[in-house]
Amino acid sequence: MFGLIGSFTAVPGKRRELAAILLEGIGGMPGCRSYVVAEDPKDDDTLWITEVWDTPEAHRASLQLPSVKDAISRGRPLIHGFGEHREVRVLGGHGLSADA
């Protein structure tokens, strides 16, 4: 499994709005096992996104979906900056089956 862990800094005061956009329409992404958006409790403007995909190719293909393109277009003006970003090999975890 392929994973991404990263953070965004929202434009001040826009974190909730950005989170709402990132959470819309995430149910129809083939190959996506988990997509979690979380607020950073120590920084009022930071969001952490954790994703688990079957393969890197499934993630790349998701970027071509109309719903994802729309979310990127609407969310981009609300992003002040990008923080840490890591690609990881996911070994498993609660809610993730190894045989999907």
C-alpha positions in Angstrom: 0.0 0.0 0.0 1.1 3.6 -0.7 0.6 6.4 1.7 0.9 10.1 1.9 1.2 12.3 5.0 1.3 16.0 4.7 0.3 19.3 6.0 -1.2 22.5 4.6 -1.2 25.9 6.2 -4.5 27.7 5.4 -5.0 31.4 4.9 -5.6 32.7 8.4 -9.2 32.1 9.5 -9.9 29.7 6.5 -8.8 26.3 8.0 -12.4 25.0 8.5 -13.4 26.2 5.0 -10.4 24.4 3.5 -11.1 21.3 5.5 -14.7 21.2 4.3 -13.5 21.4 0.7 -11.0 18.6 1.2 -13.6 16.4 2.8 -16.3 16.8 0.0 -16.7 14.0 -2.5 -14.0 11.7 -1.2 -16.1 8.5 -1.3 -15.7 7.9 -5.0 -11.9 7.6 -5.3 -11.0 4.1 -6.7 -8.0 2.6 -4.9 -8.3 4.9 -1.9 -8.5 3.0 1.4 -8.3 5.9 3.8 -8.3 9.7 3.5 -8.2 11.6 6.8 -8.2 15.4 7.3 -7.3 16.6 10.7 -6.8 19.9 12.5 -3.5 20.6 14.2 -4.4 21.4 17.8 -1.2 23.5 18.2 -1.7 25.7 15.1 -5.0 27.3 14.2 -4.2 27.4 10.5 -2.7 23.9 9.9 -4.3 20.8 8.5 -2.8 17.3 8.3 -3.9 15.0 5.5 -3.2 11.2 5.8 -4.0 9.1 2.7 -3.7 5.3 2.0 -3.9 4.1 -1.5 -3.6 0.7 -3.2 -0.8 2.0 -5.4 0.9 5.3 -6.3 -0.8 5.0 -9.7 -4.3 5.0 -8.0 -3.4 8.2 -6.3 -2.1 9.8 -9.5 -5.3 8.7 -11.3 -7.5 10.3 -8.6 -6.0 13.7 -9.5 -7.9 13.4 -12.8 -11.3 12.9 -11.3 -13.7 15.9 -11.8 -14.5 16.0 -8.1 -10.8 16.1 -7.1 -10.0 18.7 -9.8 -12.9 20.9 -8.5 -11.7 20.5 -4.9 -8.2 21.5 -5.9 -9.5 24.5 -7.8 -11.7 25.7 -4.9 -9.1 24.9 -2.2 -6.0 26.4 -3.7 -6.9 30.1 -2.9 -7.3 29.0 0.8 -3.8 27.5 1.1 -1.2 29.8 2.5 1.6 27.3 2.3 2.7 23.7 2.3 4.3 22.0 5.2 5.8 18.6 5.6 5.1 15.9 2.9 6.1 12.3 3.0 5.4 9.3 0.8 5.3 6.1 2.9 4.9 2.3 2.5 1.8 1.4 4.5 2.2 -1.9 6.3 -1.4 -2.1 7.7 -3.5 -0.7 10.4 -7.0 -0.7 12.0 -9.5 -0.6 9.1 -7.0 -1.5 6.4 -7.0 -5.0 5.0 -3.8 -6.2 3.4 -5.7 -8.1 0.6 -7.8 -5.5 -1.0 
